[in-house]
Amino acid sequence: MKRFEYTIKAADGIHARPAGILVNKALKYKCSISMKYGDKEANVKKLFALMKLGVKQNDKISLFFDGEDEEDAYAEITANIGENY
């Protein structure tokens, strides 16, 4: 299992468009990918679950990758988050 912690820099946080991009990237991988924010956790492959977290600018999130292709998923998704969120 791999873990990634990040503070959201985007002024709009994780709203519909960037959440959709994140979901589409996550769906390419077999491993489970979850996002934790505070005491809430969501499957990154489910748009509504991700949106329900309500992540805003300056919020700290944790991403968890677990499964056979977790290394590849970690590399792509964390790079994307660092560039776009």
PDB file of N, CA, C and O in Angstrom:
ATOM      1  N   MET A   1       0.848  -1.182   0.000  1.00  0.00           N
ATOM      2  CA  MET A   1       0.000   0.000   0.000  1.00  0.00           C
ATOM      3  C   MET A   1       0.889   1.239   0.000  1.00  0.00           C
ATOM      4  O   MET A   1       1.879   1.320   0.726  1.00  0.00           O
ATOM      5  N   LYS A   2       0.505   2.198  -0.834  1.00  0.00           N
ATOM      6  CA  LYS A   2       1.221   3.473  -0.897  1.00  0.00           C
ATOM      7  C   LYS A   2       0.281   4.576  -0.431  1.00  0.00           C
ATOM      8  O   LYS A   2      -0.935   4.499  -0.604  1.00  0.00           O
ATOM      9  N   ARG A   3       0.876   5.602   0.164  1.00  0.00           N
ATOM     10  CA  ARG A   3       0.100   6.732   0.683  1.00  0.00           C
ATOM     11  C   ARG A   3       0.715   8.032   0.178  1.00  0.00           C
ATOM     12  O   ARG A   3       1.935   8.157   0.073  1.00  0.00           O
ATOM     13  N   PHE A   4      -0.144   8.995  -0.134  1.00  0.00           N
ATOM     14  CA  PHE A   4       0.289  10.305  -0.613  1.00  0.00           C
ATOM     15  C   PHE A   4      -0.523  11.362   0.119  1.00  0.00           C
ATOM     16  O   PHE A   4      -1.752  11.305   0.140  1.00  0.00           O
ATOM     17  N   GLU A   5       0.161  12.320   0.715  1.00  0.00           N
ATOM     18  CA  GLU A   5      -0.529  13.413   1.405  1.00  0.00           C
ATOM     19  C   GLU A   5      -0.288  14.700   0.637  1.00  0.00           C
ATOM     20  O   GLU A   5       0.804  14.936   0.121  1.00  0.00           O
ATOM     21  N   TYR A   6      -1.324  15.531   0.567  1.00  0.00           N
ATOM     22  CA  TYR A   6      -1.239  16.741  -0.243  1.00  0.00           C
ATOM     23  C   TYR A   6      -2.191  17.801   0.293  1.00  0.00           C
ATOM     24  O   TYR A   6      -3.280  17.487   0.774  1.00  0.00           O
ATOM     25  N   THR A   7      -1.770  19.057   0.206  1.00  0.00           N
ATOM     26  CA  THR A   7      -2.633  20.188   0.545  1.00  0.00           C
ATOM     27  C   THR A   7      -3.128  20.797  -0.762  1.00  0.00           C
ATOM     28  O   THR A   7      -2.325  21.195  -1.605  1.00  0.00           O
ATOM     29  N   ILE A   8      -4.427  20.869  -0.932  1.00  0.00           N
ATOM     30  CA  ILE A   8      -5.037  21.365  -2.167  1.00  0.00           C
ATOM     31  C   ILE A   8      -4.746  22.856  -2.331  1.00  0.00           C
ATOM     32  O   ILE A   8      -5.014  23.661  -1.439  1.00  0.00           O
ATOM     33  N   LYS A   9      -4.188  23.204  -3.496  1.00  0.00           N
ATOM     34  CA  LYS A   9      -3.823  24.596  -3.770  1.00  0.00           C
ATOM     35  C   LYS A   9      -4.840  25.303  -4.669  1.00  0.00           C
ATOM     36  O   LYS A   9      -4.936  26.530  -4.649  1.00  0.00           O
ATOM     37  N   ALA A  10      -5.590  24.543  -5.448  1.00  0.00           N
ATOM     38  CA  ALA A  10      -6.550  25.129  -6.391  1.00  0.00           C
ATOM     39  C   ALA A  10      -7.611  25.933  -5.650  1.00  0.00           C
ATOM     40  O   ALA A  10      -8.164  25.475  -4.650  1.00  0.00           O
ATOM     41  N   ALA A  11      -7.888  27.128  -6.143  1.00  0.00           N
ATOM     42  CA  ALA A  11      -8.846  28.026  -5.488  1.00  0.00           C
ATOM     43  C   ALA A  11     -10.237  27.407  -5.355  1.00  0.00           C
ATOM     44  O   ALA A  11     -10.943  27.677  -4.383  1.00  0.00           O
ATOM     45  N   ASP A  12     -10.629  26.587  -6.316  1.00  0.00           N
ATOM     46  CA  ASP A  12     -11.957  25.965  -6.286  1.00  0.00           C
ATOM     47  C   ASP A  12     -11.968  24.600  -5.603  1.00  0.00           C
ATOM     48  O   ASP A  12     -13.009  23.948  -5.539  1.00  0.00           O
ATOM     49  N   GLY A  13     -10.828  24.169  -5.099  1.00  0.00           N
ATOM     50  CA  GLY A  13     -10.765  22.853  -4.469  1.00  0.00           C
ATOM     51  C   GLY A  13     -10.956  21.754  -5.502  1.00  0.00           C
ATOM     52  O   GLY A  13     -10.564  21.907  -6.658  1.00  0.00           O
ATOM     53  N   ILE A  14     -11.558  20.651  -5.086  1.00  0.00           N
ATOM     54  CA  ILE A  14     -11.842  19.556  -6.015  1.00  0.00           C
ATOM     55  C   ILE A  14     -13.330  19.623  -6.357  1.00  0.00           C
ATOM     56  O   ILE A  14     -14.170  19.051  -5.662  1.00  0.00           O
ATOM     57  N   HIS A  15     -13.633  20.336  -7.447  1.00  0.00           N
ATOM     58  CA  HIS A  15     -15.017  20.461  -7.904  1.00  0.00           C
ATOM     59  C   HIS A  15     -15.245  19.485  -9.062  1.00  0.00           C
ATOM     60  O   HIS A  15     -14.387  18.645  -9.332  1.00  0.00           O
ATOM     61  N   ALA A  16     -16.370  19.580  -9.737  1.00  0.00           N
ATOM     62  CA  ALA A  16     -16.800  18.568 -10.709  1.00  0.00           C
ATOM     63  C   ALA A  16     -15.787  18.267 -11.815  1.00  0.00           C
ATOM     64  O   ALA A  16     -15.476  17.100 -12.055  1.00  0.00           O
ATOM     65  N   ARG A  17     -15.272  19.282 -12.486  1.00  0.00           N
ATOM     66  CA  ARG A  17     -14.377  19.025 -13.617  1.00  0.00           C
ATOM     67  C   ARG A  17     -13.094  18.324 -13.189  1.00  0.00           C
ATOM     68  O   ARG A  17     -12.771  17.277 -13.748  1.00  0.00           O
ATOM     69  N   PRO A  18     -12.341  18.861 -12.212  1.00  0.00           N
ATOM     70  CA  PRO A  18     -11.118  18.157 -11.822  1.00  0.00           C
ATOM     71  C   PRO A  18     -11.393  16.801 -11.172  1.00  0.00           C
ATOM     72  O   PRO A  18     -10.583  15.881 -11.290  1.00  0.00           O
ATOM     73  N   ALA A  19     -12.520  16.675 -10.494  1.00  0.00           N
ATOM     74  CA  ALA A  19     -12.871  15.377  -9.904  1.00  0.00           C
ATOM     75  C   ALA A  19     -13.104  14.358 -11.014  1.00  0.00           C
ATOM     76  O   ALA A  19     -12.685  13.207 -10.898  1.00  0.00           O
ATOM     77  N   GLY A  20     -13.768  14.774 -12.086  1.00  0.00           N
ATOM     78  CA  GLY A  20     -14.001  13.885 -13.223  1.00  0.00           C
ATOM     79  C   GLY A  20     -12.710  13.429 -13.872  1.00  0.00           C
ATOM     80  O   GLY A  20     -12.577  12.265 -14.249  1.00  0.00           O
ATOM     81  N   ILE A  21     -11.764  14.336 -14.004  1.00  0.00           N
ATOM     82  CA  ILE A  21     -10.456  13.990 -14.565  1.00  0.00           C
ATOM     83  C   ILE A  21      -9.761  12.968 -13.672  1.00  0.00           C
ATOM     84  O   ILE A  21      -9.196  11.989 -14.159  1.00  0.00           O
ATOM     85  N   LEU A  22      -9.805  13.198 -12.383  1.00  0.00           N
ATOM     86  CA  LEU A  22      -9.175  12.286 -11.426  1.00  0.00           C
ATOM     87  C   LEU A  22      -9.824  10.899 -11.487  1.00  0.00           C
ATOM     88  O   LEU A  22      -9.123   9.887 -11.466  1.00  0.00           O
ATOM     89  N   VAL A  23     -11.138  10.851 -11.560  1.00  0.00           N
ATOM     90  CA  VAL A  23     -11.862   9.574 -11.653  1.00  0.00           C
ATOM     91  C   VAL A  23     -11.454   8.830 -12.924  1.00  0.00           C
ATOM     92  O   VAL A  23     -11.185   7.629 -12.874  1.00  0.00           O
ATOM     93  N   ASN A  24     -11.406   9.527 -14.061  1.00  0.00           N
ATOM     94  CA  ASN A  24     -11.031   8.877 -15.320  1.00  0.00           C
ATOM     95  C   ASN A  24      -9.625   8.303 -15.266  1.00  0.00           C
ATOM     96  O   ASN A  24      -9.384   7.224 -15.806  1.00  0.00           O
ATOM     97  N   LYS A  25      -8.703   8.990 -14.634  1.00  0.00           N
ATOM     98  CA  LYS A  25      -7.346   8.458 -14.476  1.00  0.00           C
ATOM     99  C   LYS A  25      -7.356   7.231 -13.575  1.00  0.00           C
ATOM    100  O   LYS A  25      -6.696   6.236 -13.875  1.00  0.00           O
ATOM    101  N   ALA A  26      -8.093   7.293 -12.485  1.00  0.00           N
ATOM    102  CA  ALA A  26      -8.142   6.186 -11.524  1.00  0.00           C
ATOM    103  C   ALA A  26      -8.757   4.933 -12.138  1.00  0.00           C
ATOM    104  O   ALA A  26      -8.343   3.819 -11.815  1.00  0.00           O
ATOM    105  N   LEU A  27      -9.735   5.103 -13.015  1.00  0.00           N
ATOM    106  CA  LEU A  27     -10.420   3.956 -13.615  1.00  0.00           C
ATOM    107  C   LEU A  27      -9.512   3.114 -14.506  1.00  0.00           C
ATOM    108  O   LEU A  27      -9.862   1.979 -14.829  1.00  0.00           O
ATOM    109  N   LYS A  28      -8.366   3.636 -14.908  1.00  0.00           N
ATOM    110  CA  LYS A  28      -7.427   2.886 -15.737  1.00  0.00           C
ATOM    111  C   LYS A  28      -6.703   1.796 -14.950  1.00  0.00           C
ATOM    112  O   LYS A  28      -6.074   0.919 -15.543  1.00  0.00           O
ATOM    113  N   TYR A  29      -6.786   1.844 -13.637  1.00  0.00           N
ATOM    114  CA  TYR A  29      -5.997   0.943 -12.796  1.00  0.00           C
ATOM    115  C   TYR A  29      -6.868  -0.053 -12.051  1.00  0.00           C
ATOM    116  O   TYR A  29      -8.017   0.229 -11.711  1.00  0.00           O
ATOM    117  N   LYS A  30      -6.295  -1.222 -11.805  1.00  0.00           N
ATOM    118  CA  LYS A  30      -6.997  -2.286 -11.081  1.00  0.00           C
ATOM    119  C   LYS A  30      -6.953  -2.082  -9.574  1.00  0.00           C
ATOM    120  O   LYS A  30      -7.854  -2.531  -8.866  1.00  0.00           O
ATOM    121  N   CYS A  31      -5.931  -1.418  -9.078  1.00  0.00           N
ATOM    122  CA  CYS A  31      -5.774  -1.256  -7.630  1.00  0.00           C
ATOM    123  C   CYS A  31      -6.896  -0.389  -7.056  1.00  0.00           C
ATOM    124  O   CYS A  31      -7.547   0.369  -7.775  1.00  0.00           O
ATOM    125  N   SER A  32      -7.101  -0.518  -5.770  1.00  0.00           N
ATOM    126  CA  SER A  32      -8.072   0.366  -5.116  1.00  0.00           C
ATOM    127  C   SER A  32      -7.377   1.688  -4.811  1.00  0.00           C
ATOM    128  O   SER A  32      -6.210   1.718  -4.420  1.00  0.00           O
ATOM    129  N   ILE A  33      -8.108   2.770  -4.996  1.00  0.00           N
ATOM    130  CA  ILE A  33      -7.578   4.111  -4.738  1.00  0.00           C
ATOM    131  C   ILE A  33      -8.631   4.848  -3.928  1.00  0.00           C
ATOM    132  O   ILE A  33      -9.773   4.994  -4.363  1.00  0.00           O
ATOM    133  N   SER A  34      -8.245   5.305  -2.762  1.00  0.00           N
ATOM    134  CA  SER A  34      -9.198   6.032  -1.920  1.00  0.00           C
ATOM    135  C   SER A  34      -8.598   7.356  -1.473  1.00  0.00           C
ATOM    136  O   SER A  34      -7.380   7.509  -1.371  1.00  0.00           O
ATOM    137  N   MET A  35      -9.486   8.308  -1.210  1.00  0.00           N
ATOM    138  CA  MET A  35      -9.079   9.616  -0.714  1.00  0.00           C
ATOM    139  C   MET A  35      -9.706   9.809   0.655  1.00  0.00           C
ATOM    140  O   MET A  35     -10.895   9.562   0.854  1.00  0.00           O
ATOM    141  N   LYS A  36      -8.886  10.253   1.588  1.00  0.00           N
ATOM    142  CA  LYS A  36      -9.384  10.538   2.926  1.00  0.00           C
ATOM    143  C   LYS A  36      -9.238  12.035   3.184  1.00  0.00           C
ATOM    144  O   LYS A  36      -8.199  12.637   2.914  1.00  0.00           O
ATOM    145  N   TYR A  37     -10.312  12.614   3.716  1.00  0.00           N
ATOM    146  CA  TYR A  37     -10.320  14.026   4.082  1.00  0.00           C
ATOM    147  C   TYR A  37     -11.024  14.120   5.428  1.00  0.00           C
ATOM    148  O   TYR A  37     -12.218  13.838   5.528  1.00  0.00           O
ATOM    149  N   GLY A  38     -10.297  14.510   6.449  1.00  0.00           N
ATOM    150  CA  GLY A  38     -10.865  14.540   7.794  1.00  0.00           C
ATOM    151  C   GLY A  38     -11.252  13.139   8.207  1.00  0.00           C
ATOM    152  O   GLY A  38     -10.432  12.222   8.156  1.00  0.00           O
ATOM    153  N   ASP A  39     -12.488  12.968   8.613  1.00  0.00           N
ATOM    154  CA  ASP A  39     -12.956  11.639   9.013  1.00  0.00           C
ATOM    155  C   ASP A  39     -13.759  10.957   7.905  1.00  0.00           C
ATOM    156  O   ASP A  39     -14.391   9.927   8.140  1.00  0.00           O
ATOM    157  N   LYS A  40     -13.735  11.535   6.685  1.00  0.00           N
ATOM    158  CA  LYS A  40     -14.475  10.975   5.554  1.00  0.00           C
ATOM    159  C   LYS A  40     -13.507  10.319   4.572  1.00  0.00           C
ATOM    160  O   LYS A  40     -12.369  10.759   4.411  1.00  0.00           O
ATOM    161  N   GLU A  41     -13.978   9.266   3.927  1.00  0.00           N
ATOM    162  CA  GLU A  41     -13.164   8.560   2.940  1.00  0.00           C
ATOM    163  C   GLU A  41     -14.022   8.223   1.732  1.00  0.00           C
ATOM    164  O   GLU A  41     -15.202   7.901   1.870  1.00  0.00           O
ATOM    165  N   ALA A  42     -13.416   8.297   0.528  1.00  0.00           N
ATOM    166  CA  ALA A  42     -14.158   8.025  -0.701  1.00  0.00           C
ATOM    167  C   ALA A  42     -13.318   7.214  -1.672  1.00  0.00           C
ATOM    168  O   ALA A  42     -12.092   7.326  -1.708  1.00  0.00           O
ATOM    169  N   ASN A  43     -14.002   6.400  -2.455  1.00  0.00           N
ATOM    170  CA  ASN A  43     -13.389   5.671  -3.552  1.00  0.00           C
ATOM    171  C   ASN A  43     -13.145   6.682  -4.673  1.00  0.00           C
ATOM    172  O   ASN A  43     -14.087   7.323  -5.139  1.00  0.00           O
ATOM    173  N   VAL A  44     -11.908   6.831  -5.105  1.00  0.00           N
ATOM    174  CA  VAL A  44     -11.558   7.820  -6.123  1.00  0.00           C
ATOM    175  C   VAL A  44     -12.141   7.447  -7.489  1.00  0.00           C
ATOM    176  O   VAL A  44     -12.171   8.284  -8.391  1.00  0.00           O
ATOM    177  N   LYS A  45     -12.596   6.225  -7.652  1.00  0.00           N
ATOM    178  CA  LYS A  45     -13.190   5.789  -8.911  1.00  0.00           C
ATOM    179  C   LYS A  45     -14.683   6.119  -8.996  1.00  0.00           C
ATOM    180  O   LYS A  45     -15.328   5.796  -9.994  1.00  0.00           O
ATOM    181  N   LYS A  46     -15.227   6.745  -7.981  1.00  0.00           N
ATOM    182  CA  LYS A  46     -16.656   7.092  -7.929  1.00  0.00           C
ATOM    183  C   LYS A  46     -16.806   8.612  -7.817  1.00  0.00           C
ATOM    184  O   LYS A  46     -16.484   9.192  -6.780  1.00  0.00           O
ATOM    185  N   LEU A  47     -17.290   9.253  -8.875  1.00  0.00           N
ATOM    186  CA  LEU A  47     -17.369  10.713  -8.932  1.00  0.00           C
ATOM    187  C   LEU A  47     -18.178  11.302  -7.777  1.00  0.00           C
ATOM    188  O   LEU A  47     -17.714  12.227  -7.110  1.00  0.00           O
ATOM    189  N   PHE A  48     -19.368  10.786  -7.537  1.00  0.00           N
ATOM    190  CA  PHE A  48     -20.215  11.382  -6.499  1.00  0.00           C
ATOM    191  C   PHE A  48     -19.624  11.202  -5.106  1.00  0.00           C
ATOM    192  O   PHE A  48     -19.766  12.075  -4.251  1.00  0.00           O
ATOM    193  N   ALA A  49     -18.967  10.079  -4.880  1.00  0.00           N
ATOM    194  CA  ALA A  49     -18.320   9.858  -3.581  1.00  0.00           C
ATOM    195  C   ALA A  49     -17.206  10.878  -3.376  1.00  0.00           C
ATOM    196  O   ALA A  49     -17.037  11.420  -2.283  1.00  0.00           O
ATOM    197  N   LEU A  50     -16.449  11.133  -4.438  1.00  0.00           N
ATOM    198  CA  LEU A  50     -15.354  12.098  -4.368  1.00  0.00           C
ATOM    199  C   LEU A  50     -15.883  13.510  -4.144  1.00  0.00           C
ATOM    200  O   LEU A  50     -15.341  14.258  -3.330  1.00  0.00           O
ATOM    201  N   MET A  51     -16.933  13.874  -4.860  1.00  0.00           N
ATOM    202  CA  MET A  51     -17.523  15.208  -4.723  1.00  0.00           C
ATOM    203  C   MET A  51     -18.111  15.418  -3.325  1.00  0.00           C
ATOM    204  O   MET A  51     -18.056  16.521  -2.781  1.00  0.00           O
ATOM    205  N   LYS A  52     -18.662  14.370  -2.761  1.00  0.00           N
ATOM    206  CA  LYS A  52     -19.303  14.457  -1.451  1.00  0.00           C
ATOM    207  C   LYS A  52     -18.310  14.811  -0.337  1.00  0.00           C
ATOM    208  O   LYS A  52     -18.716  15.289   0.722  1.00  0.00           O
ATOM    209  N   LEU A  53     -17.023  14.581  -0.569  1.00  0.00           N
ATOM    210  CA  LEU A  53     -16.014  14.938   0.434  1.00  0.00           C
ATOM    211  C   LEU A  53     -15.973  16.447   0.677  1.00  0.00           C
ATOM    212  O   LEU A  53     -15.691  16.886   1.792  1.00  0.00           O
ATOM    213  N   GLY A  54     -16.253  17.243  -0.356  1.00  0.00           N
ATOM    214  CA  GLY A  54     -16.266  18.698  -0.207  1.00  0.00           C
ATOM    215  C   GLY A  54     -14.894  19.306   0.037  1.00  0.00           C
ATOM    216  O   GLY A  54     -14.757  20.223   0.847  1.00  0.00           O
ATOM    217  N   VAL A  55     -13.879  18.804  -0.655  1.00  0.00           N
ATOM    218  CA  VAL A  55     -12.506  19.281  -0.462  1.00  0.00           C
ATOM    219  C   VAL A  55     -12.342  20.669  -1.074  1.00  0.00           C
ATOM    220  O   VAL A  55     -12.684  20.889  -2.235  1.00  0.00           O
ATOM    221  N   LYS A  56     -11.819  21.595  -0.287  1.00  0.00           N
ATOM    222  CA  LYS A  56     -11.634  22.988  -0.703  1.00  0.00           C
ATOM    223  C   LYS A  56     -10.151  23.375  -0.645  1.00  0.00           C
ATOM    224  O   LYS A  56      -9.309  22.603  -0.185  1.00  0.00           O
ATOM    225  N   GLN A  57      -9.859  24.575  -1.117  1.00  0.00           N
ATOM    226  CA  GLN A  57      -8.492  25.082  -1.099  1.00  0.00           C
ATOM    227  C   GLN A  57      -7.932  25.032   0.322  1.00  0.00           C
ATOM    228  O   GLN A  57      -8.636  25.331   1.287  1.00  0.00           O
ATOM    229  N   ASN A  58      -6.680  24.657   0.437  1.00  0.00           N
ATOM    230  CA  ASN A  58      -5.912  24.531   1.682  1.00  0.00           C
ATOM    231  C   ASN A  58      -6.314  23.341   2.553  1.00  0.00           C
ATOM    232  O   ASN A  58      -5.795  23.191   3.659  1.00  0.00           O
ATOM    233  N   ASP A  59      -7.224  22.496   2.077  1.00  0.00           N
ATOM    234  CA  ASP A  59      -7.565  21.274   2.807  1.00  0.00           C
ATOM    235  C   ASP A  59      -6.479  20.229   2.563  1.00  0.00           C
ATOM    236  O   ASP A  59      -5.906  20.160   1.475  1.00  0.00           O
ATOM    237  N   LYS A  60      -6.204  19.426   3.573  1.00  0.00           N
ATOM    238  CA  LYS A  60      -5.216  18.348   3.457  1.00  0.00           C
ATOM    239  C   LYS A  60      -5.946  17.039   3.189  1.00  0.00           C
ATOM    240  O   LYS A  60      -6.905  16.683   3.873  1.00  0.00           O
ATOM    241  N   ILE A  61      -5.456  16.332   2.164  1.00  0.00           N
ATOM    242  CA  ILE A  61      -6.033  15.042   1.804  1.00  0.00           C
ATOM    243  C   ILE A  61      -4.955  13.967   1.881  1.00  0.00           C
ATOM    244  O   ILE A  61      -3.761  14.264   1.862  1.00  0.00           O
ATOM    245  N   SER A  62      -5.389  12.735   1.967  1.00  0.00           N
ATOM    246  CA  SER A  62      -4.497  11.583   1.859  1.00  0.00           C
ATOM    247  C   SER A  62      -5.079  10.658   0.807  1.00  0.00           C
ATOM    248  O   SER A  62      -6.283  10.402   0.785  1.00  0.00           O
ATOM    249  N   LEU A  63      -4.214  10.159  -0.066  1.00  0.00           N
ATOM    250  CA  LEU A  63      -4.610   9.171  -1.066  1.00  0.00           C
ATOM    251  C   LEU A  63      -3.948   7.850  -0.715  1.00  0.00           C
ATOM    252  O   LEU A  63      -2.787   7.814  -0.308  1.00  0.00           O
ATOM    253  N   PHE A  64      -4.699   6.764  -0.876  1.00  0.00           N
ATOM    254  CA  PHE A  64      -4.194   5.429  -0.590  1.00  0.00           C
ATOM    255  C   PHE A  64      -4.347   4.567  -1.835  1.00  0.00           C
ATOM    256  O   PHE A  64      -5.416   4.524  -2.445  1.00  0.00           O
ATOM    257  N   PHE A  65      -3.276   3.885  -2.203  1.00  0.00           N
ATOM    258  CA  PHE A  65      -3.238   3.018  -3.379  1.00  0.00           C
ATOM    259  C   PHE A  65      -2.908   1.614  -2.892  1.00  0.00           C
ATOM    260  O   PHE A  65      -1.932   1.422  -2.167  1.00  0.00           O
ATOM    261  N   ASP A  66      -3.713   0.633  -3.283  1.00  0.00           N
ATOM    262  CA  ASP A  66      -3.469  -0.724  -2.823  1.00  0.00           C
ATOM    263  C   ASP A  66      -3.864  -1.725  -3.897  1.00  0.00           C
ATOM    264  O   ASP A  66      -5.030  -1.811  -4.282  1.00  0.00           O
ATOM    265  N   GLY A  67      -2.882  -2.482  -4.377  1.00  0.00           N
ATOM    266  CA  GLY A  67      -3.175  -3.506  -5.373  1.00  0.00           C
ATOM    267  C   GLY A  67      -2.016  -3.712  -6.322  1.00  0.00           C
ATOM    268  O   GLY A  67      -0.940  -3.138  -6.155  1.00  0.00           O
ATOM    269  N   GLU A  68      -2.257  -4.548  -7.325  1.00  0.00           N
ATOM    270  CA  GLU A  68      -1.176  -5.000  -8.194  1.00  0.00           C
ATOM    271  C   GLU A  68      -0.507  -3.891  -9.012  1.00  0.00           C
ATOM    272  O   GLU A  68       0.689  -3.990  -9.286  1.00  0.00           O
ATOM    273  N   ASP A  69      -1.219  -2.861  -9.403  1.00  0.00           N
ATOM    274  CA  ASP A  69      -0.613  -1.791 -10.205  1.00  0.00           C
ATOM    275  C   ASP A  69      -0.548  -0.470  -9.430  1.00  0.00           C
ATOM    276  O   ASP A  69      -0.605   0.609 -10.020  1.00  0.00           O
ATOM    277  N   GLU A  70      -0.429  -0.569  -8.122  1.00  0.00           N
ATOM    278  CA  GLU A  70      -0.422   0.637  -7.278  1.00  0.00           C
ATOM    279  C   GLU A  70       0.731   1.578  -7.602  1.00  0.00           C
ATOM    280  O   GLU A  70       0.577   2.796  -7.501  1.00  0.00           O
ATOM    281  N   GLU A  71       1.889   1.034  -7.990  1.00  0.00           N
ATOM    282  CA  GLU A  71       3.046   1.890  -8.309  1.00  0.00           C
ATOM    283  C   GLU A  71       2.744   2.792  -9.504  1.00  0.00           C
ATOM    284  O   GLU A  71       3.020   3.991  -9.469  1.00  0.00           O
ATOM    285  N   ASP A  72       2.178   2.211 -10.555  1.00  0.00           N
ATOM    286  CA  ASP A  72       1.845   2.990 -11.753  1.00  0.00           C
ATOM    287  C   ASP A  72       0.750   4.010 -11.460  1.00  0.00           C
ATOM    288  O   ASP A  72       0.833   5.160 -11.891  1.00  0.00           O
ATOM    289  N   ALA A  73      -0.268   3.586 -10.730  1.00  0.00           N
ATOM    290  CA  ALA A  73      -1.362   4.493 -10.370  1.00  0.00           C
ATOM    291  C   ALA A  73      -0.839   5.640  -9.520  1.00  0.00           C
ATOM    292  O   ALA A  73      -1.190   6.798  -9.748  1.00  0.00           O
ATOM    293  N   TYR A  74      -0.011   5.325  -8.555  1.00  0.00           N
ATOM    294  CA  TYR A  74       0.578   6.336  -7.674  1.00  0.00           C
ATOM    295  C   TYR A  74       1.347   7.370  -8.500  1.00  0.00           C
ATOM    296  O   TYR A  74       1.180   8.575  -8.311  1.00  0.00           O
ATOM    297  N   ALA A  75       2.188   6.890  -9.414  1.00  0.00           N
ATOM    298  CA  ALA A  75       3.018   7.796 -10.222  1.00  0.00           C
ATOM    299  C   ALA A  75       2.160   8.753 -11.050  1.00  0.00           C
ATOM    300  O   ALA A  75       2.405   9.959 -11.047  1.00  0.00           O
ATOM    301  N   GLU A  76       1.166   8.231 -11.754  1.00  0.00           N
ATOM    302  CA  GLU A  76       0.354   9.087 -12.625  1.00  0.00           C
ATOM    303  C   GLU A  76      -0.551  10.029 -11.836  1.00  0.00           C
ATOM    304  O   GLU A  76      -0.613  11.223 -12.129  1.00  0.00           O
ATOM    305  N   ILE A  77      -1.235   9.508 -10.860  1.00  0.00           N
ATOM    306  CA  ILE A  77      -2.228  10.315 -10.150  1.00  0.00           C
ATOM    307  C   ILE A  77      -1.584  11.365  -9.262  1.00  0.00           C
ATOM    308  O   ILE A  77      -2.084  12.488  -9.191  1.00  0.00           O
ATOM    309  N   THR A  78      -0.506  11.043  -8.592  1.00  0.00           N
ATOM    310  CA  THR A  78       0.139  12.053  -7.742  1.00  0.00           C
ATOM    311  C   THR A  78       0.774  13.157  -8.586  1.00  0.00           C
ATOM    312  O   THR A  78       0.780  14.319  -8.179  1.00  0.00           O
ATOM    313  N   ALA A  79       1.307  12.808  -9.752  1.00  0.00           N
ATOM    314  CA  ALA A  79       1.854  13.839 -10.646  1.00  0.00           C
ATOM    315  C   ALA A  79       0.737  14.763 -11.114  1.00  0.00           C
ATOM    316  O   ALA A  79       0.917  15.980 -11.165  1.00  0.00           O
ATOM    317  N   ASN A  80      -0.412  14.196 -11.456  1.00  0.00           N
ATOM    318  CA  ASN A  80      -1.552  14.989 -11.909  1.00  0.00           C
ATOM    319  C   ASN A  80      -2.075  15.895 -10.806  1.00  0.00           C
ATOM    320  O   ASN A  80      -2.402  17.054 -11.058  1.00  0.00           O
ATOM    321  N   ILE A  81      -2.156  15.386  -9.607  1.00  0.00           N
ATOM    322  CA  ILE A  81      -2.643  16.202  -8.485  1.00  0.00           C
ATOM    323  C   ILE A  81      -1.685  17.357  -8.221  1.00  0.00           C
ATOM    324  O   ILE A  81      -2.122  18.487  -8.001  1.00  0.00           O
ATOM    325  N   GLY A  82      -0.398  17.085  -8.240  1.00  0.00           N
ATOM    326  CA  GLY A  82       0.591  18.129  -8.006  1.00  0.00           C
ATOM    327  C   GLY A  82       0.545  19.245  -9.038  1.00  0.00           C
ATOM    328  O   GLY A  82       0.846  20.396  -8.722  1.00  0.00           O
ATOM    329  N   GLU A  83       0.171  18.912 -10.269  1.00  0.00           N
ATOM    330  CA  GLU A  83       0.110  19.903 -11.344  1.00  0.00           C
ATOM    331  C   GLU A  83      -1.217  20.652 -11.397  1.00  0.00           C
ATOM    332  O   GLU A  83      -1.249  21.818 -11.792  1.00  0.00           O
ATOM    333  N   ASN A  84      -2.304  20.007 -11.010  1.00  0.00           N
ATOM    334  CA  ASN A  84      -3.636  20.556 -11.269  1.00  0.00           C
ATOM    335  C   ASN A  84      -4.488  20.880 -10.054  1.00  0.00           C
ATOM    336  O   ASN A  84      -5.556  21.476 -10.200  1.00  0.00           O
ATOM    337  N   TYR A  85      -4.056  20.512  -8.878  1.00  0.00           N
ATOM    338  CA  TYR A  85      -4.900  20.721  -7.711  1.00  0.00           C
ATOM    339  C   TYR A  85      -4.160  21.526  -6.672  1.00  0.00           C
ATOM    340  O   TYR A  85      -4.707  21.810  -5.607  1.00  0.00           O
TER     341      TYR A  85
END
